[in-house]
Amino acid sequence: MKVFEYRDYKKFINEWIKEQPKGGRGQIKKISDFLRVSTTLLSQVFKGDKQLSLETAAQLTEYLGLNEKESEYFILLIEYQRAGGFKLKKILEKKLDREQQSGSQLQNRLQKDRQLTDEEKMQFYSSWMYSAIRILSALPEMTNAKTISERLNIPLPTANNIVHFLLEKNLCAMKNNKLTYGSYRTHIGKDSPFVVKHHQNWRIKGFQSMELRRDEDLFFTQPTALSTEAAEKIRLMLPGIIEEIHAISGPSESEVVRCFNLDWFEY
């Protein structure tokens, strides 16, 4: 939510560039390619008196990976700096005051140790990306939405919106300005209306991984005929296997991420 600290969008952009790898070298060229405008024009905007158009600003929010609220505030900053008349500038200035205060207080709305509402569960279990990004946040190199978007090959605004949701619900946290795993635990029971969607999300990811044929992955499918007694014996073994996996993975260091899917059903 760093954009809410600024009242000058050019200062925000220039400092954002400096924080990028290699001190932002080459960023102006990357931005100009993304926006399909000349580097000369961008330099005149970021270092001079020219202003971004609102249409170009809307495209730029996507490159910066701003979420919806951040994007609205960023465009409001540009509207304010483009405003010529005193009356319009005063109106926009009051709106900036409200939005800046709202954005700066967002961290106070982070809720700790509570149950997700059904509406929040519906959003969390709507896509595999929510739980995937949350788990990835446990890895030390996954420090922000940008590194996660590159790892999962998803758009940066999408990753940023999900990170924002996870932070707000205390499913992730920020420590020393780095994204990390939150204290709240999620569990979904077999009677939950969201459990089928949760299983489907990760089964689909499994199907996609099968096509990669990586040596480190393992997939096993064996429809079989057996006695009722043997079927029940195997059924009783499986919870023990799950407990063993938790006993090994739980206390271990977070270095890699894996997904374990288990199915045992009658057909």
C-alpha positions, 0 to 999 in steps of 0.5 A: 500500500506504499502508493498511499504515502505519496501526493505526487505520482512522479515521486512515487514512480521515480522511487519505485524505479530506484527500488527495482533490481540494479537500481532500476536500470532499464526500467524506463525502457521496459515501461515504454515498451509496455505502454508503447510510448517513447522513452523520451516522452516518459522522461519528460513526464517523470523528470519534467513538466509533462503529465501522463494521460489517464488512459496511459496511467490506467495501463501503467497501474497494471505494469506496477502491479497495483491492486484496485484501490491502489490503482484508483488512488494513483489515477486520482493523483494524476487527475489532481496534478493535471487539474488546472482550475483552483476549484477543481484542485480543491475538490480533488485535494479533499478526495485525496485526503479521504483516500489517503487516510483510508489507505493508510489505515488499511493495516489497522483492519487486518484481523487476527485469529478469526474464522473466515466468513462464508463469503471470504471462504468462497473467494479463497477457495474460488481458485488454486492461486489463493492457497498456492500464493499463501503457501509460497509466502513461506519460502524465503525467496518469495518476498512480494507479489512480483516474485510470486507472479513470476514463479506462478506465471500469473499477471502481477495485478492478479498476484497483488490482489490475492496478496492484498486479500491474504494480508487483510485476512491474516492468512499472510503477514508482512515482516521486515517489509517482506511477505511471509506466512500468516498465523491463521490456519485454514481447514475445510471439512468434508461437510463444507460446501467449499470442499469439492471446489478445493479438491477440484482446484488442486486435481486440475493442477495435478492434471496440468503437472502430469503433462510436464513429465518431471522426474521429481513428480509422482503420479499413480493410478490403479483401479483394482478389484479386491475383497471388502476386508482388504478395501477397508484395511487399506482405507484405515491405513490412509489416515496414518499415511497422511499423519506421517506426511504431516509429521515430516513436513510440518517441522521441516524448513520451508524450502520447496512447495509440493501438493499431495492429492489422495483419492480412494473411492468406490466406483 
